[in-house]
Amino acid sequence: MTEQTERSLAEQPSDTERLPPAAPAAPAAPGDGGGGTGGGAARGAAGGAAHPAGPATGRTTADAPVLPHATPPPLAPPRPLGEPRTWPRDFTDRLTAPLPGVRALARIAREGKLRPPPETLPEIQQLPFAPGPMPAAGPTTLALTWAGHASWIIRVGGLTVLTDPVWSRKILGTPARVTPVGVRWEDLPPVDAVVISHNHYDHLDAPTLKRLPRHTPLLLPAGLAPWARRRGFTQVTDLDWWEAVELPAPGGPVRFDFAPAHHWSKRTLTDTCRSLWGGWLLTAPDGRRIHFAGDTGYGHWFEEIGRRYPGIDLALLPIGAYDPRWMLRPVHTDPEEAVKACQDLGARALAPMHWSTFLLSGEPPLEPLHRVRAAWAATGRPREDLWDLPVGASRVLAER
């Protein structure tokens, strides 16, 4: 947890030590994914799924039921790229758990669990780091390379897409990264698009984005477009949950859908939940599909995403920054929860992320890797479908 996050949490009035009971969610209904004026956000979850209960009422939707046998609504038609949007003032109604308050911060300071125990720090030398050349990628290739943390280089349909790119050595309020970036910036092919999951500093890194040409398409959560436009980017699209855009590609259009996550947003002292958060589904021209979860806790959204987007080939899921659980459970999956989320999504393979780069919480550096391997083995699923890549390594998804 970064210093910025600690400051942010201190402003919140609730305490995860006293989580209120969950409020049931209304069944999802077909819709237009929120509409051009952000009407879906005002209703709650976009696409017609109402989530009226939020932290202001003392109720949450963390355990909202999913209707696994209901027919999923049709996917929303792609929206225009660069479309101007009007959004609600904030998205606090999308929170699925209250944010910790002053009592929680006092407890974590008292327990001293902001960083791994000192005796475990020698494990840093064993963190997997194996940079290598990225695979050649043509129009029919779907390949990915892990640059570290939540930063991936995805080659799809002939495009090169970056997820939550952080090439900085240090981010605000945290120690410097403990493994180098897996791919040098100068070794990247031309970047065709960037997807951002939310605005926390370890996912939205302004110094990294400044390295990009200002005409690079940025695909963002609702409410983040003004931030990008103020920095000179000219092809900026922000989406609500269940909305999508398509980018032209040599192999045919690549579709990008924005989906829910169990998280939150904040970048300054006055913008709590002023922009949305979520994950992305990238669908290749031949139908192969990757789910990039961004930053998220475990909850009902994974089943709903799997229901709406059947046939996910690969899920990129976070496995780190989870200790202490009493505080971080609502917003960060632990390794066992990531494996369960992969199953809920119906995804064939899992690629762990959000570990081995920045030490953001109290678990020992190597623990996430050991635990995700054990949890995967316990499912009996094929070992080769756990893509536990070293930082800098690549893998190609086989064609269907």
Backbone hydrogen bonds, N-H to C=O, Kabsch-Sander energy under -0.5 kcal/mol:
donor,donor_aa,acceptor,acceptor_aa,energy
3,E,173,G,-0.8
6,E,2,T,-2.5
7,R,3,E,-2.4
8,S,4,Q,-2.3
9,L,5,T,-2.9
10,A,6,E,-1.5
11,E,7,R,-0.6
11,E,8,S,-1.4
12,Q,9,L,-1.6
18,R,15,D,-2.4
19,L,16,T,-0.8
23,A,60,T,-5.5
26,A,50,A,-1.2
29,A,47,G,-0.5
35,G,32,D,-0.7
38,G,35,G,-1.3
39,G,34,G,-0.6
40,G,34,G,-2.8
41,A,38,G,-0.5
42,A,38,G,-1.5
43,R,39,G,-1.4
44,G,40,G,-1.0
45,A,49,A,-1.0
48,G,45,A,-0.5
49,A,46,A,-0.7
50,A,48,G,-0.9
51,H,43,R,-0.6
57,T,54,G,-1.6
58,G,54,G,-0.6
58,G,55,P,-0.8
59,R,54,G,-1.4
60,T,21,P,-1.0
64,A,61,T,-1.8
70,A,67,L,-1.3
76,A,242,W,-0.6
79,R,244,A,-3.2
83,E,80,P,-1.2
86,T,36,G,-0.6
91,F,273,C,-3.3
94,R,91,F,-2.1
95,L,92,T,-1.3
102,V,12,Q,-0.6
105,L,101,G,-1.9
106,A,102,V,-2.5
107,R,103,R,-2.1
108,I,104,A,-2.5
109,A,105,L,-2.3
110,R,106,A,-2.1
111,E,107,R,-2.4
112,G,108,I,-1.1
113,K,108,I,-1.3
120,T,117,P,-2.1
121,L,118,P,-1.3
123,E,120,T,-1.9
124,I,121,L,-2.2
125,Q,122,P,-1.3
126,Q,123,E,-2.0
127,L,124,I,-1.4
130,A,391,V,-2.5
132,G,392,G,-1.2
141,T,138,G,-1.6
143,A,155,R,-1.9
144,L,395,R,-2.4
145,T,153,I,-1.8
146,W,393,A,-2.2
147,A,145,T,-0.7
147,A,151,S,-2.3
148,G,151,S,-0.9
149,H,355,W,-0.7
151,S,148,G,-2.6
152,W,150,A,-0.7
152,W,163,T,-0.6
153,I,145,T,-2.6
154,I,152,W,-0.6
154,I,161,V,-3.2
155,R,143,A,-3.2
155,R,153,I,-0.5
156,V,154,I,-0.6
156,V,159,L,-1.8
157,G,141,T,-0.7
158,G,138,G,-0.6
159,L,156,V,-2.4
161,V,154,I,-3.1
161,V,159,L,-0.5
162,L,193,A,-2.1
163,T,152,W,-1.8
164,D,195,V,-2.6
174,T,171,I,-1.8
177,R,169,R,-2.8
178,V,357,T,-3.2
179,T,357,T,-0.6
182,G,147,A,-2.0
187,D,184,R,-1.8
188,L,185,W,-1.5
192,D,160,T,-2.5
192,D,190,P,-0.5
193,A,160,T,-1.2
194,V,217,P,-1.9
195,V,162,L,-2.6
196,I,219,L,-2.1
203,H,200,H,-2.3
204,L,200,H,-2.8
205,D,165,P,-0.6
205,D,203,H,-0.6
206,A,204,L,-0.8
209,L,205,D,-2.2
210,K,206,A,-2.1
211,R,208,T,-1.6
212,L,209,L,-1.8
216,T,213,P,-2.0
218,L,235,Q,-2.7
219,L,194,V,-3.1
220,L,218,L,-0.6
220,L,237,T,-3.0
222,A,239,L,-1.8
224,L,221,P,-2.0
228,A,224,L,-1.6
229,R,225,A,-2.7
230,R,226,P,-2.3
231,R,227,W,-0.6
231,R,228,A,-0.8
232,G,229,R,-1.9
233,F,228,A,-1.8
234,T,214,R,-2.4
235,Q,214,R,-0.6
236,V,234,T,-0.6
237,T,218,L,-2.5
239,L,220,L,-2.4
242,W,258,F,-3.1
243,E,240,D,-1.8
245,V,256,F,-1.9
247,L,254,V,-2.5
251,G,157,G,-2.4
252,G,249,A,-1.7
254,V,247,L,-2.5
255,R,283,T,-2.0
256,F,245,V,-3.0
257,D,281,L,-2.4
258,F,243,E,-2.7
259,A,257,D,-0.5
259,A,279,G,-2.9
262,H,297,G,-0.5
263,H,261,A,-1.2
271,D,268,T,-0.8
273,C,265,S,-2.9
274,R,271,D,-2.1
276,L,222,A,-2.8
278,G,197,S,-1.5
279,G,259,A,-2.3
280,W,292,F,-2.9
281,L,257,D,-2.5
282,L,280,W,-0.5
282,L,290,I,-2.6
283,T,255,R,-2.6
283,T,281,L,-0.6
284,A,282,L,-0.6
284,A,288,R,-3.1
287,G,284,A,-2.2
290,I,282,L,-2.4
291,H,314,L,-2.7
292,F,280,W,-3.4
292,F,290,I,-0.6
293,A,291,H,-0.7
293,A,316,L,-2.4
297,G,262,H,-2.1
297,G,330,P,-0.6
298,Y,329,R,-0.7
300,H,62,A,-0.8
302,F,299,G,-1.2
304,E,300,H,-1.5
305,I,301,W,-2.8
306,G,302,F,-2.5
307,R,303,E,-2.0
308,R,304,E,-2.2
309,Y,305,I,-2.5
313,D,289,R,-2.0
314,L,289,R,-1.4
315,A,349,A,-2.3
316,L,291,H,-3.5
316,L,314,L,-0.5
317,L,315,A,-0.8
317,L,351,A,-1.4
319,I,353,M,-2.4
320,G,354,H,-0.5
327,M,324,P,-1.0
328,L,324,P,-2.5
329,R,325,R,-2.2
331,V,328,L,-1.3
332,H,328,L,-2.2
333,T,296,T,-1.9
338,A,334,D,-2.2
339,V,335,P,-1.9
340,K,336,E,-2.1
341,A,337,E,-2.8
342,C,338,A,-2.1
343,Q,339,V,-1.8
344,D,340,K,-2.7
345,L,341,A,-2.4
346,G,342,C,-0.7
346,G,343,Q,-0.8
347,A,342,C,-1.9
348,R,312,I,-1.6
349,A,313,D,-1.3
350,L,385,D,-2.4
351,A,315,A,-2.9
353,M,317,L,-1.9
354,H,149,H,-2.1
360,L,358,F,-1.2
362,G,323,D,-2.7
367,E,364,P,-1.1
370,H,366,L,-1.7
371,R,367,E,-2.6
372,V,368,P,-2.4
373,R,369,L,-2.0
374,A,370,H,-1.9
375,A,371,R,-2.6
376,W,372,V,-2.2
377,A,373,R,-2.4
378,A,374,A,-1.9
379,T,375,A,-0.7
379,T,376,W,-1.1
380,G,376,W,-0.6
380,G,377,A,-1.2
381,R,376,W,-0.8
385,D,382,P,-1.7
386,L,383,R,-1.8
387,W,350,L,-3.2
387,W,385,D,-0.8
388,D,386,L,-1.5
389,L,387,W,-2.1
391,V,128,P,-2.1
392,G,146,W,-3.4
393,A,390,P,-2.1
395,R,144,L,-2.1
397,L,142,L,-3.3
398,A,396,V,-0.5
